[in-house]
Amino acid sequence: MDNKMINPDLEKMIAEEILANKGSITLDANDIQEMKDSSDYLDGAVADGKLDDIEELSKKTINQVKDAHPQDKITALLLKLRVDKGAELLTCQVGTLYDVFSLLGDDVSVKWGVEFDATLCDEVRVIVLCGFKRPD
């Protein structure tokens, strides 16, 4: 299969981040392959911040990728949160993710996961991979 990632080094880094299965809600290689198969190309980004800022950080990271390709449409999104094992992801924090996802539209396939990392304390890492379609 052709490499459809904008930057192969970025693809490797994002894939490693997504596939580190230390969480209770995981994403796997099939999720990435499905995205590749249904998209013209992929792009992604990673951002770090405070756990309390999940909504803002998620929006910022998604928009960073989306804004880099204004002529194309996002068709799929994988988002992974890396948080401290002792961190409590509150229902309201998870709910804000759904608010962020809804801004993308109903026709965007969204999958997300959570990984635990004891070194993060009150920090969060947001890993985003987006699939794009070019206009016909």
JOMOLIN-V890505 format. One record per backbone hydrogen bond with DSSP energy under -0.5 kcal/mol. NH is the residue of the N-H (numbers start at 0). CO is the residue of the C=O. If there is no record, write none. Layout:
NH&CO, NH&CO
This chain:
3&1, 5&41, 10&6, 11&7, 12&8, 13&9, 14&10, 15&11, 16&12, 17&13, 18&14, 19&15, 20&18, 21&19, 24&113, 25&23, 26&17, 30&27, 31&27, 32&28, 33&29, 34&30, 35&31, 36&32, 37&33, 38&34, 38&35, 39&131, 40&131, 41&3, 42&129, 44&127, 46&125, 48&123, 50&121, 52&49, 53&50, 56&52, 57&53, 58&54, 59&55, 60&56, 61&57, 62&58, 63&59, 64&60, 65&61, 66&62, 67&63, 67&64, 68&65, 69&66, 71&68, 72&132, 74&130, 75&130, 76&108, 77&128, 78&110, 79&126, 80&112, 81&124, 82&80, 82&114, 83&120, 83&122, 86&83, 88&86, 89&87, 92&89, 93&89, 94&90, 95&91, 96&92, 96&93, 97&93, 98&94, 99&95, 100&96, 101&97, 102&98, 102&99, 103&100, 104&101, 107&104, 108&74, 108&106, 110&76, 112&78, 113&24, 114&80, 115&21, 116&82, 119&116, 122&119, 123&48, 124&81, 125&46, 126&79, 126&124, 127&44, 128&77, 129&42, 130&75, 131&40, 132&72
